[in-house]
Amino acid sequence: MTFEVFVALRYLRAKRKQTFISLITVLSMAGVALGVCALVVVLSVMSGFENELKNKILGLNAHIMVFKSGDNMSDPRLVIAAAQADPEVSVATPYVYGQVMVVASGGASGAIVRGIDLPEALKVIDLEHTMIQGSPQDLVDSGKRGELPGIILGSGVARRLGLVRGSNVQLVNPLGEETPVGRAPKSEPFRVVGIFESGMYQYDSTLCYVSMRAGQELFDLGRAVNGVEVRVKDIYRADEVGRRLAKALGPAYFARDWMVMNHNLFAALKLEKITMFVILILIVLVAAFGIISSLIMLVMEKTRDIGVLKAMGATEASVRRIFMLEGVVIGAVGTSAGLGLGLFLCWLLGKYKFIELPKDVYALSTLPVQVEPLTVLVVGCSAILISLLATIYPAHAAGRLEPVRALRYE
C-alpha cells in the first residue's frame, strides 16, 4: 500500500471533529448510489422496451418486404427465386394485404387482412407461438374440408366483436370487384378458426390472417400477390440484403427492410434513452457537489496534518493524490452500492413483473427489463469519472497549503 492510499483510507476511517463532515460524506455516497441506481434501472427498462418491441415487430413481420412499383406481382416466383439466390436469405414467401370491414352479429370493425402461403409463411413470421386458440394449419384444413374459408383474428378484434373460435363473420372489401357499372363492395363469409395475441395492441386490435387463395379471391387479385416477404439470417444486415435484391430485380421493384419501416419508432426510443441518461446523470452531478463540499471541509479540518506532512517532505502531488483518492473512494463506494441496488431492482422487475401497463395505451402489457453489460459499464465509469472531477479543486487547494501557514496558529 502506497503512502497516499494509506493516509486517504485513514482519513476516511478516522472520527471527524465535526460530525457534519461525516454526514455530508455519507449523503454524497447515497447521492451517487441513487443516481447510479436510477440510471441502471431506467436504461435497462428502455433497453428492454426496445428489445421487446423489436421481437414483437419481427415476430409478425418479415425482415424485408419486396414490392413492385405501382402494381401487383403477377409472377412472384421470379422474386422468390432471386431472393433465395442470395446466401443471406433464409426463406421468401408471397403475401396479399388489404383493408377490410369485419362484420359480425356483435357489430363491425375495420381490420387489415393478410393472406399468407402456408406452411412457408410460418418460417417468416412467428404466428404459431402467438396463437391462443386454434392453429395456423386450420386455415389450410378448412379449405380442404370444403367448409367456409378460415380466418385467424387478433385478440383485440375478437373481443371487440364478441367472436370465438367457430364464429362466422363477413369480410367486406370496400374496393370490391369490377362490375359493368364500376367497382362495387365485395363481401365474403369466413369462419373463425383461431385467435392470436402478440402482446402488441397495434397488431392484436387490427390484424387478421387468411389463406393465400382466400385473400386473392377477396381482393380480386387472381393469381397475383401484393409482395414477397423475406427472412434473412442476420436481421442487422437486412438493409444490405434489401439493396442487393432491388438491384438484382431491376428498377420496377423496391425493397423495404424492418429498420426502415420502423425507423421513426426506434429513432425516438434511442433519443429518449440518450435524453434520460443526460437527465439522470444530473443526480450524480448533484452528489458530486456533496463530495466537493465534504473534501473542502476535510481540507479545512486537516490543515495541521497537511502542514506536518509537507514539513516531513510530502510533495504537493502527494497531498493532491491523498484527497483525490478519498473522493474517488467515496464515488466508488456509492457507485458500487448503486450498481448493486439497480441490478437487484432490475432482477425483481424481470422475475416478478409486478408493474403492469394498460394494453390499450402501451404496446406491451408489462414493464420489460434487459440489463446490458455495456450500459452498466458506461454508467459506472461515468459516475466514477464525475467523482474524480469533483476532487480536483479541493485536492488542488490542499496541495497548495504551505507548511508555515498551516502550522502558524497550531
N, C-alpha and C positions, 0 to 999 in steps of 0.2 A: 504494500500500500504506500503510495507516494505521500509526501508531506502535505500537499494541498488537499488530497482526498481525506486524509486523517483529520485535519483541522475542520474541514467542511462538515464531516459527519459528527464530530464532537460538538460543533455549534448547533447542529440540528437536534442532537440528543440532550444537550445541556438545558437546565432550567433557566427560563428567562427572568430577568429582574422585573420586566414589565410583562405581565400575563397577556396584555393586549397584543403584543407582537406574536405570541404563540397562537392566539385566536385568529389573527389575520392570516398566519401561515396555514392553519387548518382550513379556514374559509377559502383560501386560494387553491389548496388541493381539491376541496369539494367543488369549487367552481370549474376547475379543469376537468374533473371527473364528470360533472353534469354535462358540460359541453361535449365531451367526447362520447358519452353515452347517448346523448340526443342525436349526434351525428351518425353514429353507428346504426341506431335503430331506424332513423328516418331514411337514410340512404339505403339500408338493407330492404326496407319496405318498398321504396321506389324501384329498386332493382328487381325485387320480387314481382311487383306490379307490372313492370316492363316485360319480364320474362314470361309471366303468366299470360299476358296479353298476346305476346308473340306465339306461345304454344297454342293458344286457343284459335288465333287467327290462322295459323298454319295447319291446325287440325281440320278445319273445314274449308280451307282454300289451298289452291295449288301454289307451288313456288314460282311458277311462271305461267302466264296466260298468253296464248298466241291468237291474234285476231287478223282478219282480212279487212283492209281499209274499205269502209263504206258498203260492205256486202257480207253475206254469209259464206261459209266454206262449203262448196258443193262436193268437194272430194277431200275430206280430212286425212285420208290415208297418206297423201303426199307430205303433209305437215308432220304426221306421226312418224313417217319413215325418216324425214330429215332430222327430227328431234332424237330419235333412237340411234341415229348415226353418231351423235355426239357422245364421247366417253363419259361426260359428267352427268348425263341424263339417266335416271333410273327407270322411269316409265312415263308414257304420254297417252292421254285418252281424250276423246271428244266430249263435248257437253253442249246442251242448249240452255237457254237462260231467258227469262222474261217475267214481267209483272202481270199478276192476275188478281181477281177478286175471288176469295174463298167464301162460298155461300153455304150455310147450314141452317138447320132449324133454329139454332141459337143466335143467328144473326149473320153478319157478313164482315169480312176483314180483308184489307189489302195484304198481299204477300208476294214474295219472289219465289218463283218455281225454277228449280234446276233439274234438267233431265240428265241423268248420268248413265254411263255404259258399264254395267256390272258384268263380271267382277273386277275389271281393270280399274274402275274408278276408286275402289277401296284401297288400291295401292297408292293413290294420290292424296285422297282425303281420309281422315281418321273418323269416319262416320260410325263405324261399328262400335267403338268404345264409348260413344255418347248416347247410345240407344237406351232408353228406359222402358220401352215397350216394343216388342217385335224385333225384327232383324231386317237389314237391308236386302237380304236374299228374298224376302217376301215380295219385293217389287217385281222380281222375275217370276216367282212361283204363281202369283195371282194372274199373270198373263197366260201362263201355260195351262192353268185350270179353266180358262175361258170365263173367269169372273171379271168384275169391273177392274180397270187398271188400278194399281195400288198407289198410295201416296204416303210419304213419311212427313209428319208435321213437326215443327218446332214446338216445344212445350208451352211457350207463350201463346202461340196461335191456338193450340188445343184447349188451353184453359179459357181463353177469351171467348171461344165459340162453344165451349162445353162438349168437346169431342173426346172420344176414347177409341181405342183400337176396335175396328169393326164398324165404326160410324161411316155413313155415306155423306159425301159433300159434292158440291158442284164447283168446278173451276171455270171462271168466266174470263176469257181473253178479250179485253176491250178493243184491241186492234182487229180481232176476228179474222174472217176469211173473205176472200174475194167472192162477190155476187154480181149478177148482171147490173145492179144499180150502185155498185160500190162495195166497200168493206162493211161488214156487219159483225157485231159482237158474237163470239163463239163460246158455247157452253158445253162442257164435257163432265160426265159423272165419274167420280173416283171413290174408292173405298180406303179408309184409313187403315194401313197395315202396320204402322209403327209410329212412335213418338221419340224424338231425340231431345236431349238437354245438354248443351255445350257449356253452360255456365255464363255465357255472354248474352245479355239481354237483347242486344242488337240482332243476333242471329236467331235466338230462340223465339223471338216475337214476330219474325218476318219470313224466315226461310222454310221452304218445303222441298222435298225431293220426289221425283217420279222417275220411271224408267226412260231410257233414251227414246224408245219408239213412241211412248205416250207423250213425251214432251214435243217431239217433232210433229205429231198429229195435232196437239193442242195449239201450237204456234204456226201451223200450216207451213212447215219447212220442207216437206217432202223427205228427201234423204240428206238434206243439208244440215249443218250444225252452226252454232254461233262462234265456236272457237275450240281450241285444244288446250287442255291443262297438262302441265309438265311438272314432274317432281325431279329434283336434282339431288346429288349425293351430298353436296356441301351448300347449305342454304345461303351462306355468305358469298358464294360465287354465282348466285342466281343472275345478277345483273350482267356479268360477263358472258354466261351461257345464253341469256336472252339476246344480247347483241349479236352473238355468233349465229343464232337461229334466224334472226331477222335478216342478217346479211346473206345467209345461205338460201333463204326462201325468196328473196327479191323485194323490190320496193312496194309491192302490193300487200305485204304482210308487215306486221309490227308486233313486238312482244313487250309485255309489262311484267316486271318481277314483283314479288311481295313487298320489297323495300320501297319501291316507287309507289305502289298502290296504297301503302300505309305511311308514306313519308311524313305527312303532317303530324300524325299521331305520335310517331317515335321521335320526331324532332321536338315536339312540345314536351314529351317526357324527359328528354335529355336536357332541355333548357330548364325545366323545373328542378331536375336533380342538381344542376350546377347552381341554380338560384338558392336552393335550400342549403347547399354546402356553404355558400357565402354568408347566408343569414345566420346559420347556426354556429359558424366559426367565430362569430362575434361574441358568443358566450365565452369561448376560450380566451378571446381578447380581453373581455372584462375581467376574467380571472387573472390574466397576465398583469393587469394593473394592481391586483392584490399582491402578486409576487413582487412587483416593484416596490410597493409600499412596505411590505414586510422586510425586504432586503435593505431599504433605505433606513428604516428604524433599527435594524440589526447593526448596520454600519455605525449608527449613532451610539448604540449601546456598547459596541465592541471597539470604540475608538482607542481606548487604552491598550487593549490586546493587539490592535493593529500597530500601534506605536511600538510596543515591545517587540513584536515580530520583525518590524522593519529595522529596529535598532539592533536586533540579533543577526541581521543580514538578509532577511527576506526581501525579494525584489518586488517592484510594482506588479510585474506579470504574475508572480506567485500569489500575491494578495488578490489580484483580479480573478485568478483562477479559483481561489477558495470560494468567493461569493458567487461566481458563475456556476460552479459545481453545486453549490447549495440550491440555487434557483432551478437548475436542471433536475436535481433530485426531487424537489417539490413538484415540478412539472411531470417527471417520470412516474412518481407515485400516483399523482392524480390521473395521469393518462392510463396507467395500468388498471387502476380501480374503475375508470370509466369504460375501458375496453371490456373488462370482465363483466361489469354490470350490463353493458349494452349487448354483449353476446348472450348473456343469460336471458335477457328480455326477448331477444330475437328467438332463442330456443323455445321459450314459453309461447310466444306468438305462433311459431311454426308448428308446435306439437299440439296445442290445445285449441287454437283458432277461436279464441273467445271474443274476438271483435268481428261482428258480422256487419255486412254492408247491404243496404237496400238494393235489390236486384234491378228495380226499375229506374234507379238513378245511376248506379255504377255498373261497369261491365262485369264485375266479379262479385261473388256472394260473400267472400271472406277476405280478410286482410292478408295478402301473401307476403312472405319474407324469404329473401335469398341473400345470405351473407357471402360477399365476395372478398376473398383474401386481399386483393389489391386495394379495395376500398378501405378495409380495416388498416392496412399498412399506411395508406396515404393519410388517413385521419390521425393515426398515432404519430407519424413523423411530423405532421403539421402542428399538432399540439406541443410536441417537444421542441420544435423549432421556435414556436411563439414563446414558449417558456424561456428558451435560451436568449432570444432577442430581448426579453423583458429584463434580463440580468445585466445588460451592457452598461446602462447608466449607473446603477448602484455599485457595480464592480469597479467601474472606472473611477468613481468618486472615492471608493475605499483605497484603490491603488495610489491615488494622488495625495493621500494624507502624509504629512511629514512627521517623522518621529518626535521632533521637538515640540511642534504644536499639539500633537496628540497627547504628550505626557506632561505638558506645561502645568496644568492645573490638577494633576493626579498625585 
